[in-house]
């Protein structure tokens, strides 16, 4: 049986990813900052674990509580406090990067010893089309109208970080997913996709075998060329 850890699993994309991985036969540890919000994940059959990706002690304790790990889904993210250049400052950038980028590094580094023991280790970093310059410049792409500089910049870093991890750990399948414009609390439920559609790429990458691609960026239609 495959064991997975999903960060930010108490709602939205993280909760739906948890549901789908459980349906696929995985044992899923649902990471969340506050265990008071564990109800929905527990009802799905997940094993809630307190995990704040911005807190190294919390990350270390969460990883230490896992008996094994095959699949890591770095899903936890925030939009950040800045939606335009008018209110952009360094603190807004730092806030987004603390969760969206540094959080991935904290969790991944802590999880590597467990993943190295797995026969089919997989990491999926949930990124965004907002972090892909080609999409940001395409008037026909949903990302074109996104001006959240901290969030977009952090997701660009996630894509690059994914490639660097994949190059350094060729024995693992490490990829980034683009959920697309999905209705979640992050965008006040304004997205035109359902959370199921928004997790298609993440779940497909999570289920990869040892011969699957690595170092790639996928949306629900497949790989996105760099």
Backbone bond lengths (Angstrom), bond angles and torsions (degrees), N, CA, C in turn:
res aa  C-N    CA-C-N  psi(-1)  N-CA   C-N-CA  omega(-1)  CA-C   N-CA-C  phi
1 X - - - 1.459 - - 1.528 109.47 -
2 X 1.318 117.02 141.22 1.452 122.41 -177.49 1.527 110.50 -92.27
3 X 1.319 115.36 136.58 1.456 121.58 179.67 1.520 109.80 -108.28
4 X 1.325 116.34 130.72 1.462 121.56 -178.08 1.515 110.33 -125.94
5 X 1.333 115.27 151.33 1.457 122.76 171.21 1.515 107.89 -121.93
6 X 1.327 116.55 126.84 1.463 122.45 177.43 1.519 107.71 -116.40
7 X 1.330 117.53 123.16 1.470 119.73 176.43 1.528 109.24 -87.85
8 X 1.313 115.63 152.41 1.468 119.99 -177.22 1.516 111.52 61.37
9 X 1.335 116.02 43.88 1.470 120.70 -169.12 1.513 114.45 -96.12
10 X 1.321 118.41 8.42 1.460 119.42 -176.00 1.521 113.76 -85.33
11 X 1.357 117.54 -11.88 1.465 119.72 -178.20 1.520 110.10 -158.96
12 X 1.323 115.30 172.36 1.458 122.16 170.98 1.523 115.25 54.45
13 X 1.323 115.17 -135.38 1.464 120.94 -176.86 1.523 112.07 -62.08
14 X 1.324 116.40 -37.67 1.463 119.34 -179.75 1.511 112.15 -64.90
15 X 1.321 116.88 -42.08 1.466 120.69 179.42 1.519 110.77 -67.26
16 X 1.329 117.08 -41.11 1.465 119.79 179.31 1.531 111.04 -67.83
17 X 1.322 117.41 -38.21 1.461 120.21 175.40 1.523 109.90 -61.16
18 X 1.316 116.28 -42.89 1.463 121.23 177.48 1.521 110.52 -58.69
19 X 1.323 116.58 -47.34 1.475 120.35 -179.72 1.519 111.60 -58.67
20 X 1.322 116.24 -44.66 1.461 119.97 -175.13 1.530 112.04 -72.33
21 X 1.308 117.04 -34.25 1.463 118.90 177.63 1.528 111.41 -70.49
22 X 1.328 116.56 -37.17 1.467 119.63 174.55 1.516 110.02 -62.68
23 X 1.336 116.96 -42.48 1.466 121.15 178.17 1.521 111.51 -62.21
24 X 1.335 116.60 -28.69 1.469 121.35 179.22 1.527 112.23 -83.62
25 X 1.328 117.13 0.55 1.451 120.73 175.97 1.514 115.69 100.50
26 X 1.337 117.74 7.48 1.460 120.97 179.91 1.534 111.62 -82.29
27 X 1.307 116.25 150.01 1.454 121.88 162.39 1.518 106.06 -86.98
28 X 1.335 117.38 123.10 1.455 120.33 -172.59 1.527 111.16 -119.33
29 X 1.316 114.82 124.46 1.460 121.92 170.35 1.523 107.26 -92.07
30 X 1.317 115.65 122.04 1.463 121.52 -175.34 1.520 109.08 -98.46
31 X 1.327 116.70 103.32 1.451 121.15 -179.41 1.518 111.34 -79.73
32 X 1.327 116.26 135.37 1.467 121.00 179.29 1.516 109.62 -155.63
33 X 1.341 115.90 148.54 1.461 120.15 -177.70 1.525 112.43 -64.77
34 X 1.328 116.31 -38.99 1.463 121.14 -173.43 1.520 109.27 -124.71
35 X 1.313 116.97 114.57 1.464 120.10 -178.85 1.526 112.54 -68.71
36 X 1.324 117.64 -8.48 1.463 119.61 174.30 1.524 111.15 -65.23
37 X 1.350 116.95 -18.64 1.467 121.17 -179.98 1.518 112.44 -101.84
38 X 1.331 117.18 22.92 1.457 121.07 -174.73 1.526 114.38 -80.68
39 X 1.326 117.84 -9.19 1.458 120.99 -170.92 1.513 115.00 -53.14
40 X 1.328 117.67 -50.67 1.469 120.58 -176.08 1.529 110.95 -65.06
41 X 1.317 117.26 -41.56 1.465 120.28 179.65 1.518 111.01 -66.24
42 X 1.310 116.99 -41.57 1.464 120.17 179.91 1.525 110.87 -64.69
43 X 1.327 117.02 -38.22 1.467 119.99 178.04 1.518 112.02 -61.57
44 X 1.330 116.68 -29.30 1.461 120.45 178.09 1.527 112.71 -75.68
45 X 1.338 116.19 -15.43 1.453 120.41 -176.72 1.516 113.31 102.12
46 X 1.351 116.36 9.94 1.463 120.41 177.78 1.527 109.86 -78.85
47 X 1.328 114.70 164.70 1.456 122.13 177.06 1.526 107.38 -108.63
48 X 1.336 118.34 100.31 1.467 120.58 -177.08 1.525 111.81 -65.41
49 X 1.320 116.24 142.44 1.460 122.23 176.15 1.520 108.57 -140.08
50 X 1.332 115.79 134.35 1.454 119.18 179.65 1.520 108.74 -70.10
51 X 1.339 116.44 124.29 1.461 120.77 -176.63 1.520 108.59 -154.14
52 X 1.312 115.44 110.08 1.456 122.55 174.48 1.521 106.48 -106.93
53 X 1.322 117.41 111.00 1.466 120.46 -172.97 1.526 112.45 -67.62
54 X 1.340 117.70 -11.90 1.460 120.20 178.13 1.529 112.38 -92.07
55 X 1.326 117.13 1.45 1.462 122.49 -175.10 1.527 109.15 -124.25
56 X 1.333 117.13 109.87 1.455 120.82 -176.40 1.527 112.61 -59.10
57 X 1.328 117.52 -40.61 1.464 120.60 179.76 1.522 110.84 -62.73
58 X 1.326 116.76 -42.25 1.465 120.93 177.56 1.523 110.91 -62.39
59 X 1.322 116.61 -43.40 1.468 121.03 178.97 1.524 110.57 -61.86
60 X 1.318 116.88 -47.49 1.458 120.96 -178.10 1.523 111.69 -61.45
61 X 1.322 116.81 -42.79 1.462 120.16 179.40 1.527 111.43 -66.09
62 X 1.331 116.61 -40.18 1.464 120.06 179.95 1.527 110.81 -63.45
63 X 1.318 116.89 -47.17 1.464 120.25 -179.23 1.529 110.54 -65.46
64 X 1.329 117.15 -38.90 1.469 120.77 179.46 1.524 112.22 -63.68
65 X 1.341 116.92 -22.88 1.469 120.32 -178.87 1.528 112.78 -82.05
66 X 1.333 117.31 -9.64 1.460 120.40 -177.43 1.532 110.46 -87.16
67 X 1.328 117.36 132.82 1.466 119.31 178.66 1.529 112.45 -74.60
68 X 1.310 116.55 -27.36 1.461 122.85 -179.43 1.521 107.70 -164.11
69 X 1.335 116.36 169.84 1.466 119.66 178.98 1.519 109.88 -158.04
70 X 1.323 115.26 127.96 1.464 121.60 178.30 1.526 111.96 -112.42
71 X 1.327 116.19 -34.58 1.467 121.15 -174.64 1.525 109.74 -131.25
72 X 1.320 116.04 125.50 1.456 121.62 175.65 1.520 108.77 -114.18
73 X 1.327 116.10 123.08 1.460 121.85 176.54 1.523 108.12 -110.79
74 X 1.328 116.06 105.82 1.461 120.97 177.57 1.524 108.39 -85.64
75 X 1.321 114.97 91.15 1.465 121.33 -173.44 1.526 113.23 -107.20
76 X 1.328 117.88 -27.88 1.466 120.92 -173.92 1.526 111.23 -56.62
77 X 1.327 116.14 132.24 1.465 120.34 -178.53 1.513 110.18 -161.30
78 X 1.326 115.11 157.71 1.458 121.42 172.75 1.527 108.49 -129.79
79 X 1.326 117.00 155.87 1.458 120.54 174.36 1.522 109.91 -74.69
80 X 1.316 116.38 -37.19 1.457 120.53 -176.46 1.520 110.47 97.86
81 X 1.326 117.44 170.01 1.460 121.23 -172.73 1.520 115.42 -84.12
82 X 1.325 117.98 -4.51 1.463 119.44 -174.75 1.527 110.91 -115.43
83 X 1.343 115.97 126.47 1.462 121.44 179.40 1.521 112.55 -110.40
84 X 1.331 117.55 -6.98 1.457 120.63 -179.60 1.528 108.78 -150.02
85 X 1.322 115.80 171.20 1.462 119.39 177.68 1.523 111.66 -71.28
86 X 1.318 117.53 -19.24 1.463 120.41 -178.78 1.524 112.25 -64.94
87 X 1.333 116.65 -32.21 1.469 119.32 -179.64 1.528 112.12 -113.75
88 X 1.315 117.36 18.15 1.463 121.68 -179.41 1.523 110.86 -77.70
89 X 1.324 115.69 132.84 1.455 120.85 171.52 1.528 108.45 -150.05
90 X 1.304 115.59 176.61 1.464 120.38 -176.52 1.516 111.56 -62.79
91 X 1.331 117.22 -36.63 1.458 119.61 -179.55 1.527 111.54 -64.08
92 X 1.328 116.81 -36.63 1.462 120.15 176.98 1.532 110.45 -63.74
93 X 1.323 116.46 -42.30 1.464 120.59 177.20 1.528 110.49 -63.39
94 X 1.323 115.63 -45.97 1.463 119.91 -178.03 1.527 111.09 -61.51
95 X 1.313 116.81 -40.46 1.463 121.20 -179.37 1.523 111.39 -60.77
96 X 1.336 116.44 -46.82 1.467 119.95 -179.78 1.518 111.41 -65.83
97 X 1.312 117.34 -44.30 1.464 120.48 -178.88 1.528 111.92 -67.41
98 X 1.330 117.58 -32.90 1.459 120.74 -178.94 1.523 111.38 -57.60
99 X 1.326 115.86 -44.40 1.467 120.03 178.77 1.526 112.11 -84.83
100 X 1.311 117.02 -51.01 1.460 121.41 -167.15 1.523 114.57 -76.67
101 X 1.321 117.17 -27.69 1.471 120.83 -178.07 1.522 111.36 -115.14
102 X 1.334 116.48 -58.20 1.461 119.45 -178.73 1.531 110.28 -62.06
103 X 1.337 116.46 -33.18 1.459 120.36 177.52 1.522 111.91 -61.81
104 X 1.327 116.66 -41.00 1.466 120.38 177.64 1.520 110.20 -62.84
105 X 1.327 116.67 -42.47 1.462 119.94 -179.93 1.534 110.46 -64.29
106 X 1.330 117.05 -45.15 1.469 119.76 179.55 1.532 111.48 -56.93
107 X 1.325 115.26 -51.44 1.467 119.53 -175.12 1.527 110.67 -68.57
108 X 1.309 116.96 -44.67 1.468 120.03 -177.21 1.519 111.23 -64.17
109 X 1.320 117.18 -46.40 1.465 119.42 179.81 1.527 111.26 -61.09
110 X 1.315 117.10 -40.40 1.459 120.31 179.15 1.528 111.59 -67.92
111 X 1.335 116.16 -32.08 1.466 120.59 -175.57 1.530 113.75 -85.74
112 X 1.319 118.25 -15.19 1.462 120.32 -174.46 1.531 114.09 -55.89
113 X 1.334 120.43 -41.93 1.470 117.68 178.83 1.527 113.18 -58.48
114 X 1.332 117.42 -39.93 1.466 120.15 177.18 1.523 111.19 -68.67
115 X 1.312 117.11 -43.99 1.462 120.78 -179.03 1.533 111.34 -62.58
116 X 1.311 117.25 -35.14 1.461 120.42 -179.84 1.525 112.25 -66.84
117 X 1.326 117.05 -20.19 1.468 120.70 177.36 1.525 112.39 -85.28
118 X 1.322 116.68 -12.60 1.459 121.34 -177.79 1.526 110.88 -76.61
119 X 1.339 115.60 149.35 1.466 120.77 176.62 1.527 111.92 -80.19
120 X 1.338 117.13 -17.66 1.468 120.55 179.81 1.528 109.84 -146.99
121 X 1.327 116.70 67.48 1.467 120.30 -176.54 1.525 112.89 -71.36
122 X 1.326 114.96 136.57 1.459 122.21 -177.95 1.534 109.06 -136.06
123 X 1.311 115.94 137.71 1.464 121.81 171.14 1.524 107.96 -126.74
124 X 1.322 116.20 131.85 1.467 121.42 173.67 1.522 107.81 -123.11
125 X 1.319 115.93 121.24 1.460 121.72 176.29 1.528 108.22 -101.79
126 X 1.317 116.02 119.90 1.462 119.64 -178.76 1.530 108.34 -79.09
127 X 1.319 115.96 111.43 1.457 122.61 -179.11 1.527 108.75 -104.57
128 X 1.323 117.53 -139.51 1.464 121.10 -179.65 1.518 109.25 -171.81
129 X 1.334 115.89 150.25 1.453 119.91 172.23 1.516 111.93 -61.43
130 X 1.339 116.25 -22.00 1.463 120.38 177.32 1.527 112.10 -67.66
131 X 1.315 116.36 -14.03 1.452 120.28 176.57 1.511 113.02 -98.56
132 X 1.329 117.01 9.47 1.460 121.98 -175.83 1.526 108.61 -114.45
133 X 1.335 119.01 107.33 1.471 120.96 -173.14 1.525 114.18 -52.08
134 X 1.314 117.73 -38.89 1.462 119.40 -178.52 1.526 111.33 -61.30
135 X 1.342 116.26 -38.69 1.463 119.92 178.11 1.525 111.03 -70.23
136 X 1.325 116.95 -38.58 1.464 120.57 -179.65 1.524 112.24 -62.89
137 X 1.337 116.36 -26.69 1.462 121.05 -177.07 1.525 113.47 -96.90
138 X 1.327 117.49 -1.20 1.463 122.21 -176.45 1.533 109.85 -97.48
139 X 1.334 118.87 111.19 1.471 120.96 -178.81 1.520 113.69 -59.27
140 X 1.333 117.11 -20.96 1.457 120.43 -179.41 1.522 112.91 -89.51
141 X 1.314 117.29 -2.68 1.467 121.37 -178.64 1.528 109.62 -96.89
142 X 1.334 116.05 143.95 1.469 120.53 177.91 1.523 111.88 -57.27
143 X 1.332 116.93 -29.41 1.465 120.71 -176.47 1.523 112.39 -70.25
144 X 1.317 117.54 -19.00 1.467 121.54 -173.17 1.527 112.61 -57.60
145 X 1.318 116.94 -36.59 1.465 120.78 -176.26 1.527 112.84 -90.68
146 X 1.333 117.08 5.11 1.459 120.62 -179.98 1.519 111.58 -86.55
147 X 1.330 117.41 119.89 1.460 121.40 -176.32 1.531 112.86 -116.02
148 X 1.320 117.44 15.92 1.470 119.71 -178.41 1.521 108.27 -79.51
149 X 1.324 116.00 90.02 1.467 120.93 -173.84 1.528 113.19 -58.46
150 X 1.338 120.63 -43.69 1.463 119.07 179.54 1.529 112.42 -62.27
151 X 1.330 116.18 -46.73 1.458 120.26 -179.03 1.529 110.72 -64.04
152 X 1.330 117.29 -49.39 1.456 121.47 -178.28 1.530 110.98 -60.73
153 X 1.318 116.60 -44.62 1.461 120.29 179.88 1.520 111.49 -63.87
154 X 1.323 116.38 -39.88 1.465 119.44 179.78 1.528 110.79 -65.78
155 X 1.319 117.45 -37.33 1.463 119.68 -179.68 1.534 111.38 -73.47
156 X 1.332 117.35 -29.13 1.465 119.41 171.63 1.516 109.80 -63.31
157 X 1.334 116.05 -40.75 1.465 120.22 177.29 1.525 111.16 -63.79
158 X 1.327 117.15 -36.49 1.465 120.58 178.74 1.531 110.70 -62.14
159 X 1.325 116.54 -42.62 1.472 120.02 -179.94 1.528 110.30 -62.68
160 X 1.331 117.05 -46.46 1.460 120.72 179.13 1.522 111.26 -65.39
161 X 1.318 117.09 -42.01 1.461 121.45 178.17 1.525 110.60 -59.20
162 X 1.316 116.48 -39.57 1.466 121.26 179.19 1.524 110.69 -60.78
163 X 1.321 116.40 -45.89 1.467 120.24 179.59 1.522 110.59 -61.13
164 X 1.328 117.26 -42.29 1.463 120.75 -178.72 1.524 111.65 -66.07
165 X 1.325 117.25 -40.57 1.467 120.10 175.65 1.533 110.71 -63.57
166 X 1.330 116.39 -42.62 1.472 119.87 -178.68 1.525 111.08 -63.21
167 X 1.317 117.35 -40.68 1.468 120.98 178.61 1.527 111.46 -65.45
168 X 1.332 115.88 -36.65 1.458 120.40 -176.44 1.521 113.51 -81.41
169 X 1.336 116.49 -22.46 1.471 121.27 -176.46 1.529 109.90 -126.79
170 X 1.337 117.69 67.85 1.462 120.28 -174.13 1.524 114.31 -65.03
171 X 1.329 117.81 -15.67 1.463 120.03 179.23 1.524 111.83 -79.32
172 X 1.330 117.14 -8.19 1.462 121.82 178.65 1.526 110.15 -109.26
173 X 1.323 116.16 157.87 1.462 121.57 172.63 1.520 106.51 -99.67
174 X 1.334 116.56 109.98 1.460 121.80 -174.51 1.524 108.73 -126.45
175 X 1.320 116.39 115.58 1.463 121.46 -175.18 1.522 110.51 -139.48
176 X 1.322 114.88 165.05 1.466 121.87 176.27 1.521 109.12 -113.61
177 X 1.326 115.81 145.71 1.469 120.72 179.30 1.516 110.53 -118.13
178 X 1.321 115.53 148.67 1.461 122.96 173.40 1.521 107.81 -112.69
179 X 1.329 118.46 108.81 1.466 119.66 -179.92 1.521 113.25 -64.78
180 X 1.337 117.91 -24.07 1.453 120.15 -172.05 1.524 110.27 82.35
181 X 1.317 115.48 -177.95 1.466 120.86 -175.83 1.530 109.48 -79.40
182 X 1.317 114.22 89.97 1.457 122.20 -172.00 1.522 110.66 -109.09
183 X 1.301 116.71 141.20 1.462 121.64 179.87 1.525 110.31 -71.14
184 X 1.339 116.50 106.75 1.455 123.04 176.66 1.528 108.65 -141.98
185 X 1.325 115.56 173.77 1.459 119.79 177.70 1.529 111.68 -63.27
186 X 1.333 117.45 -25.75 1.464 120.46 -179.17 1.523 111.90 -60.79
187 X 1.346 116.73 -33.11 1.472 119.57 -179.19 1.526 111.44 -116.31
188 X 1.338 115.44 24.36 1.474 120.91 179.78 1.531 110.87 58.90
189 X 1.341 115.19 32.92 1.468 122.65 177.44 1.524 112.89 58.50
190 X 1.334 116.03 35.32 1.464 120.38 -179.69 1.534 113.05 -91.65
191 X 1.312 117.75 -10.14 1.464 120.44 -177.49 1.509 113.04 -66.32
192 X 1.341 116.14 153.90 1.468 120.36 -178.42 1.522 113.16 -92.37
193 X 1.332 117.67 -5.61 1.466 120.64 177.44 1.525 110.35 -99.46
194 X 1.333 115.38 153.54 1.460 121.05 172.26 1.526 109.08 -80.08
195 X 1.327 116.42 164.84 1.462 118.89 178.04 1.527 111.10 -65.81
196 X 1.319 117.07 -27.54 1.468 119.21 176.22 1.521 110.01 -65.97
197 X 1.332 116.90 -46.86 1.463 119.66 176.27 1.532 110.77 -62.26
198 X 1.325 115.73 -37.29 1.453 120.21 -178.50 1.515 114.48 -69.57
199 X 1.321 117.04 -17.85 1.471 120.35 178.62 1.524 112.70 -103.89
200 X 1.318 117.78 2.88 1.472 119.93 -178.54 1.526 111.96 -56.00
201 X 1.332 116.81 -48.34 1.464 119.71 -177.07 1.523 110.99 -67.68
202 X 1.323 116.43 -43.93 1.463 120.35 -178.81 1.520 111.53 -60.19
203 X 1.321 116.47 -46.33 1.464 120.27 -178.46 1.528 110.89 -67.31
204 X 1.333 117.92 -42.01 1.465 120.47 178.31 1.526 110.78 -59.50
205 X 1.325 116.97 -42.17 1.463 120.36 179.36 1.519 111.38 -70.69
206 X 1.322 117.44 -33.17 1.463 121.16 178.47 1.521 111.97 -65.93
207 X 1.316 116.68 -28.27 1.468 121.57 -176.30 1.528 113.02 -93.33
208 X 1.328 117.34 7.76 1.465 120.22 -179.55 1.527 112.20 -61.41
209 X 1.327 115.03 144.94 1.451 121.02 172.17 1.514 110.33 -88.02
210 X 1.335 116.69 179.35 1.469 120.68 -176.35 1.519 114.48 -64.75
211 X 1.328 117.51 -16.26 1.465 120.15 178.45 1.528 112.77 -98.08
212 X 1.322 116.87 7.33 1.456 120.82 -178.20 1.513 111.91 -74.71
213 X 1.328 116.68 171.74 1.465 121.13 -178.82 1.523 111.33 -69.07
214 X 1.323 115.90 159.85 1.453 121.11 175.25 1.523 108.68 -144.47
215 X 1.328 115.74 153.12 1.457 120.72 -179.04 1.511 114.14 74.10
216 X 1.337 117.40 19.77 1.457 121.14 -176.79 1.531 112.06 -108.29
217 X 1.320 114.17 167.01 1.464 123.55 178.61 1.521 106.70 -121.87
218 X 1.334 117.04 119.43 1.463 121.58 -173.98 1.520 111.09 -122.77
219 X 1.338 115.85 144.08 1.452 120.35 162.49 1.521 107.77 -110.92
220 X 1.321 118.68 -170.29 1.464 120.08 -172.96 1.521 112.91 -69.10
221 X 1.343 116.93 -11.52 1.462 119.76 177.88 1.522 112.66 -94.35
222 X 1.335 116.80 -11.15 1.454 120.51 179.65 1.514 112.16 131.92
223 X 1.329 117.25 -160.54 1.462 120.55 -176.21 1.526 113.10 -67.45
224 X 1.336 114.98 143.19 1.456 122.66 175.81 1.524 106.41 -106.32
225 X 1.305 116.67 120.18 1.459 119.71 -177.78 1.515 112.15 -70.12
226 X 1.332 116.12 134.93 1.451 119.88 177.77 1.517 110.82 -70.82
